[in-house]
């Protein structure tokens, strides 16, 4: 009997075990680092992060 194993990329596994909130936090940290050396000001990035968090965590009505 031949067994087959599926290769899984580590980043896919890591994302699959995180909760949606933890995934959002990770994405926002990565975005913050990515935009660190741009002309955007930290204040602009923080404002965008707050807006995204507000939309993501806002209770559904």
N, C-alpha and C positions, 0 to 999 in steps of 0.2 A: 504494500500500500504506500502510495506516494503522498507525502504531506506537503502542503503548500503554505507558505507564510507570506503575508502581505507586508510589504515594506511601508512603514509609516514615517513621514518626515517628523522630526522632533518638534518643530514649531506647530504642526497640526495637532500633535498629541497635547502639547502644553495648552493650546487654546481650547481644546475639547474638555479639559478638566477644570477650567476656570468658569466661575459663574459669569453671567452677563455683566454684572457690575465690575467684576475683576477684569474682564476683557476690555471694558470701556476705560477703566483706569490705565491699563497697559497701553491701549491705543493713544490715550491722551498724553502719557509720558513720552511715548515714541514721537508723537507729533511735536511736543515741546522741544525735544532734542533736535528734531529735523529742522525746525524753524529758528533754532537758536542763533545761527549765523546769518540770518537774513536781515533785511531792513525793517522788518516788523519789530515793533517794540514789545517788550514783555507784557505790558499793559494790554495790548491788543490781543495777544495770545491768551492771556488769563480771562479776558472778557469773552472770547469765543468759547473757551473751556467751560466757563460758568453757564453760558447759554446752552451748550450741549448737555451738560449735566442736568440743568433745570428741565430740559425737554425729556431727557432719558428717565429721570427719577420722579417726574411729575405723575401724580396719581391719575389713572384713567377715569374719566367721568362717564 
